[in-house]
Amino acid sequence: MRFKGRHWAAVWLVTFLAVTWLVYARQTAAIHDAGALVEIRARRANLEGHRAELERRIRTEESRAVLVPRAQTKLGLHLPADSEIILVPLPGNGPP
């Protein structure tokens, strides 16, 4: 069975349409993925900003300026005077 001219034209047309459809599907998927990537990057930037804010708040709350007054009011503690500080030597660290 030999193909005639119109059969070859039909084969090439179907092949062209199939390849065109594949390219179109691939481009559509790429555009969709690019949009999702932009959305994910924006979300990541937002989360990183939130994380930086939380780390800043943690550093502030751990600071001496916050902890000392809180310990004094809630726990009744005070900063020791110089006469209240006692240095205890470790055993075996004395002069030879």
Backbone as ProteinMPNN parsed JSONL, in Angstrom:
{"seq_chain_A": "MRFKGRHWAAVWLVTFLAVTWLVYARQTAAIHDAGALVEIRARRANLEGHRAELERRIRTEESRAVLVPRAQTKLGLHLPADSEIILVPLPGNGPP", "coords_chain_A": {"N_chain_A": [[0.842, -1.171, 0.0], [0.731, 2.045, -0.981], [1.245, 5.4, -0.028], [-0.546, 8.205, -1.164], [-0.299, 11.582, -2.37], [-2.192, 13.198, -0.973], [-2.553, 11.67, 1.32], [-0.031, 11.8, 2.523], [0.008, 14.516, 3.063], [-2.053, 14.64, 4.933], [-0.918, 13.082, 6.985], [1.335, 14.65, 7.641], [-0.001, 16.953, 8.484], [-1.45, 16.03, 10.735], [0.745, 15.274, 12.306], [1.982, 17.782, 12.616], [-0.045, 19.151, 14.032], [-0.128, 17.585, 16.357], [2.444, 18.007, 17.46], [2.328, 20.773, 17.789], [0.263, 20.924, 19.668], [1.535, 19.643, 21.832], [3.639, 21.452, 22.382], [2.135, 23.709, 23.073], [0.796, 22.725, 25.374], [2.987, 22.293, 27.02], [4.009, 24.904, 27.324], [1.832, 26.136, 28.584], [1.784, 24.732, 31.003], [4.27, 25.569, 31.985], [3.836, 28.318, 32.338], [1.875, 28.238, 34.309], [3.35, 26.997, 36.377], [5.315, 28.952, 36.767], [3.789, 31.05, 37.798], [2.967, 29.856, 40.197], [5.454, 29.614, 41.402], [6.181, 32.294, 41.805], [4.254, 32.974, 43.671], [4.973, 31.272, 45.788], [7.527, 32.256, 46.378], [6.866, 34.829, 47.282], [5.408, 34.164, 49.551], [7.427, 32.916, 51.035], [9.163, 35.099, 51.481], [7.509, 36.634, 53.089], [7.257, 34.92, 55.308], [9.932, 34.823, 56.13], [10.299, 37.47, 56.922], [8.503, 37.531, 59.062], [9.75, 35.676, 60.729], [12.168, 37.031, 61.272], [11.139, 39.172, 62.738], [10.133, 37.792, 64.986], [12.549, 36.732, 66.006], [13.824, 39.113, 66.68], [12.112, 40.002, 68.701], [12.544, 37.955, 70.573], [15.258, 38.375, 71.214], [15.02, 40.876, 72.406], [13.372, 40.288, 74.63], [15.066, 38.573, 76.007], [16.985, 40.246, 76.937], [18.99, 41.986, 79.361], [17.891, 44.336, 80.268], [15.179, 43.871, 80.25], [14.807, 41.451, 81.64], [15.875, 41.814, 84.282], [14.228, 43.836, 85.653], [11.801, 42.396, 85.559], [12.407, 40.08, 87.033], [12.868, 41.246, 89.471], [10.353, 42.353, 90.166], [8.417, 40.257, 89.859], [9.547, 37.948, 91.016], [10.828, 38.779, 93.253], [13.559, 39.134, 93.409], [16.922, 40.507, 93.56], [19.63, 42.532, 92.318], [22.888, 41.469, 93.082], [24.999, 43.02, 95.514], [28.434, 44.162, 95.464], [29.675, 43.121, 97.732], [28.212, 40.867, 98.237], [28.919, 38.929, 96.455], [30.584, 35.956, 96.079], [33.46, 34.25, 95.287], [34.074, 30.996, 94.508], [36.652, 28.765, 94.641], [37.636, 26.219, 92.358], [38.279, 22.767, 93.08], [41.613, 21.595, 92.862], [42.56, 23.491, 91.121], [44.335, 25.209, 92.196], [47.432, 27.001, 93.054], [50.507, 25.428, 92.064]], "CA_chain_A": [[0.0, 0.0, 0.0], [1.528, 3.259, -1.114], [0.503, 6.627, 0.273], [-0.602, 9.204, -2.222], [0.016, 12.936, -1.918], [-3.131, 13.69, 0.043], [-2.302, 10.929, 2.56], [1.157, 12.405, 3.136], [-0.409, 15.824, 3.584], [-2.82, 14.377, 6.156], [0.044, 12.621, 8.004], [2.111, 15.808, 8.091], [-0.911, 17.842, 9.206], [-1.679, 15.434, 12.063], [2.007, 15.39, 13.04], [2.143, 19.186, 12.983], [-1.019, 19.476, 15.085], [0.279, 16.911, 17.589], [3.605, 18.724, 17.996], [1.843, 22.081, 18.232], [-0.47, 20.714, 20.92], [2.517, 19.356, 22.89], [4.316, 22.717, 22.724], [1.157, 24.538, 23.779], [0.586, 22.155, 26.71], [4.208, 22.525, 27.798], [4.067, 26.324, 27.646], [0.784, 26.403, 29.565], [2.266, 24.201, 32.284], [5.369, 26.427, 32.431], [3.248, 29.572, 32.828], [1.23, 27.903, 35.587], [4.407, 26.763, 37.362], [5.954, 30.241, 37.057], [2.892, 31.761, 38.708], [3.057, 29.211, 41.51], [6.763, 29.949, 41.954], [6.107, 33.674, 42.288], [3.446, 32.931, 44.892], [5.772, 30.626, 46.838], [8.592, 33.19, 46.774], [6.254, 35.891, 48.085], [5.086, 33.577, 50.86], [8.685, 32.716, 51.752], [9.625, 36.408, 51.931], [6.646, 37.001, 54.206], [7.616, 34.1, 56.464], [11.242, 35.244, 56.613], [10.074, 38.712, 57.662], [7.874, 37.171, 60.337], [10.794, 35.032, 61.539], [13.079, 38.076, 61.743], [10.427, 39.897, 63.793], [10.111, 36.943, 66.187], [13.905, 36.683, 66.564], [14.064, 40.413, 67.32], [11.366, 40.013, 69.962], [13.218, 37.057, 71.505], [16.462, 39.06, 71.706], [14.583, 41.942, 73.312], [12.883, 39.687, 75.871], [16.187, 37.953, 76.719], [17.948, 41.264, 77.332], [19.087, 42.287, 80.786], [16.999, 45.465, 80.564], [13.827, 43.347, 80.452], [14.789, 40.369, 82.623], [16.145, 42.277, 85.657], [13.018, 44.371, 86.29], [10.797, 41.342, 85.69], [12.816, 39.227, 88.162], [12.707, 42.015, 90.706], [8.946, 42.552, 90.524], [7.633, 39.024, 89.951], [10.189, 36.921, 91.834], [11.396, 39.38, 94.454], [15.014, 39.036, 93.377], [17.629, 41.769, 93.415], [21.003, 42.398, 91.833], [23.759, 41.403, 94.255], [26.025, 44.043, 95.707], [29.774, 43.583, 95.34], [30.005, 42.372, 98.955], [27.44, 39.622, 98.249], [29.461, 38.0, 95.474], [31.654, 35.12, 96.634], [34.08, 33.39, 94.294], [34.435, 29.69, 95.074], [37.65, 28.141, 93.774], [37.439, 24.815, 92.022], [39.348, 21.941, 93.627], [42.655, 21.187, 91.931], [42.988, 24.595, 90.275], [45.172, 26.083, 92.987], [48.82, 27.094, 92.596], [51.26, 24.168, 92.264]], "C_chain_A": [[0.893, 1.242, 0.0], [0.646, 4.461, -0.795], [0.553, 7.558, -0.927], [-0.356, 10.573, -1.598], [-0.903, 13.44, -0.829], [-2.957, 12.953, 1.372], [-1.085, 11.493, 3.288], [0.807, 13.757, 3.735], [-1.188, 15.639, 4.887], [-1.895, 13.934, 7.287], [0.839, 13.797, 8.544], [1.242, 16.78, 8.872], [-1.178, 17.317, 10.613], [-0.419, 15.543, 12.914], [2.23, 16.828, 13.506], [1.199, 19.571, 14.115], [-0.644, 18.827, 16.417], [1.457, 17.635, 18.244], [3.197, 20.095, 18.517], [1.088, 21.956, 19.548], [0.491, 20.438, 22.072], [3.242, 20.626, 23.333], [3.376, 23.62, 23.51], [0.938, 24.035, 25.207], [1.797, 22.424, 27.594], [4.305, 23.991, 28.215], [3.018, 26.698, 28.69], [1.198, 25.922, 30.951], [3.384, 25.08, 32.844], [4.845, 27.743, 32.991], [2.576, 29.336, 34.177], [2.278, 27.722, 36.683], [5.121, 28.062, 37.734], [5.094, 31.067, 38.004], [2.934, 31.182, 40.115], [4.384, 29.549, 42.181], [6.796, 31.368, 42.509], [5.338, 33.718, 43.607], [4.234, 32.328, 46.059], [6.886, 31.553, 47.31], [8.04, 34.329, 47.629], [5.912, 35.379, 49.483], [6.344, 33.379, 51.692], [9.219, 34.049, 52.291], [8.808, 36.876, 53.13], [7.019, 36.226, 55.464], [8.984, 34.482, 57.017], [11.149, 36.56, 57.377], [9.455, 38.452, 59.021], [8.894, 36.533, 61.277], [11.766, 36.069, 62.097], [12.433, 38.879, 62.871], [10.385, 39.084, 65.081], [11.494, 36.844, 66.829], [14.262, 37.998, 67.254], [13.345, 40.494, 68.666], [12.013, 39.111, 71.004], [14.459, 37.728, 72.078], [16.098, 40.162, 72.689], [14.157, 41.364, 74.66], [14.001, 39.021, 76.676], [17.172, 38.976, 77.27], [17.883, 41.518, 78.846], [18.119, 43.396, 81.175], [15.56, 44.994, 80.804], [13.805, 42.328, 81.586], [14.998, 40.845, 84.056], [14.9, 42.889, 86.293], [11.93, 43.312, 86.483], [11.13, 40.426, 86.867], [12.637, 39.959, 89.482], [11.239, 42.127, 91.115], [8.209, 41.225, 90.739], [8.228, 38.006, 90.917], [10.802, 37.47, 93.113], [12.914, 39.273, 94.516], [15.629, 40.423, 93.273], [19.026, 41.493, 92.853], [21.924, 42.373, 93.05], [24.73, 42.581, 94.291], [27.386, 43.354, 95.586], [30.148, 42.744, 96.56], [29.254, 41.035, 99.023], [27.981, 38.57, 97.273], [30.648, 37.27, 96.085], [32.17, 34.219, 95.523], [34.538, 32.112, 94.97], [35.446, 29.04, 94.141], [37.304, 26.677, 93.517], [38.571, 23.992, 92.612], [40.356, 21.545, 92.524], [43.125, 22.308, 91.02], [43.865, 25.59, 91.054], [46.591, 26.158, 92.453], [49.583, 25.82, 92.906], [52.253, 24.232, 93.386]], "O_chain_A": [[1.71, 1.433, 0.901], [-0.509, 4.545, -1.211], [1.572, 7.672, -1.607], [-0.219, 10.672, -0.378], [-0.445, 14.047, 0.138], [-3.184, 13.532, 2.434], [-1.098, 11.647, 4.51], [1.279, 14.092, 4.821], [-0.999, 16.399, 5.836], [-2.068, 14.362, 8.428], [1.004, 13.937, 9.756], [1.713, 17.378, 9.839], [-1.137, 18.081, 11.578], [-0.493, 15.864, 14.1], [2.62, 17.064, 14.649], [1.609, 20.247, 15.058], [-0.816, 19.429, 17.477], [1.458, 17.847, 19.457], [3.668, 20.529, 19.568], [1.253, 22.785, 20.442], [0.288, 20.943, 23.176], [3.435, 20.846, 24.528], [3.778, 24.227, 24.503], [0.899, 24.831, 26.145], [1.654, 22.745, 28.774], [4.652, 24.279, 29.36], [3.295, 27.495, 29.586], [0.99, 26.614, 31.948], [3.44, 25.311, 34.052], [5.349, 28.233, 34.002], [2.702, 30.157, 35.085], [2.115, 28.234, 37.79], [5.492, 28.253, 38.892], [5.615, 31.712, 38.914], [2.937, 31.919, 41.101], [4.433, 29.749, 43.395], [7.376, 31.611, 43.567], [5.731, 34.416, 44.542], [4.164, 32.823, 47.183], [7.162, 31.631, 48.507], [8.68, 34.747, 48.594], [6.106, 36.082, 50.474], [6.348, 33.635, 52.897], [9.675, 34.117, 53.432], [9.352, 37.448, 54.074], [7.09, 36.794, 56.554], [9.186, 34.47, 58.231], [11.847, 36.747, 58.373], [9.832, 39.075, 60.015], [8.904, 36.814, 62.475], [12.146, 35.996, 63.266], [13.098, 39.228, 63.846], [10.584, 39.637, 66.162], [11.609, 36.869, 68.054], [14.925, 37.997, 68.291], [13.898, 40.992, 69.646], [12.036, 39.45, 72.188], [14.698, 37.667, 73.284], [16.787, 40.36, 73.689], [14.534, 41.885, 75.71], [13.897, 38.913, 77.898], [18.099, 38.612, 77.994], [16.863, 41.291, 79.498], [17.586, 43.398, 82.285], [14.805, 45.67, 81.502], [12.887, 42.337, 82.406], [14.353, 40.325, 84.966], [14.541, 42.487, 87.4], [11.213, 43.344, 87.483], [10.236, 40.035, 87.618], [12.292, 39.35, 90.495], [10.921, 42.007, 92.298], [7.455, 41.088, 91.703], [7.486, 37.274, 91.571], [11.248, 36.703, 93.966], [13.486, 39.321, 95.606], [14.947, 41.393, 92.941], [19.527, 40.37, 92.91], [21.753, 43.181, 93.963], [25.207, 43.063, 93.263], [27.478, 42.126, 95.604], [30.868, 41.754, 96.427], [29.636, 40.161, 99.801], [27.521, 37.429, 97.285], [31.601, 37.895, 96.551], [31.394, 33.503, 94.89], [35.321, 32.161, 95.918], [35.139, 28.788, 92.975], [36.743, 25.998, 94.377], [39.711, 24.456, 92.649], [39.97, 21.207, 91.405], [44.023, 22.087, 90.208], [44.096, 26.704, 90.585], [46.928, 25.456, 91.5], [49.321, 25.187, 93.929], [52.944, 23.25, 93.655]]}, "name": "protein", "num_of_chains": 1, "seq": "MRFKGRHWAAVWLVTFLAVTWLVYARQTAAIHDAGALVEIRARRANLEGHRAELERRIRTEESRAVLVPRAQTKLGLHLPADSEIILVPLPGNGPP"}
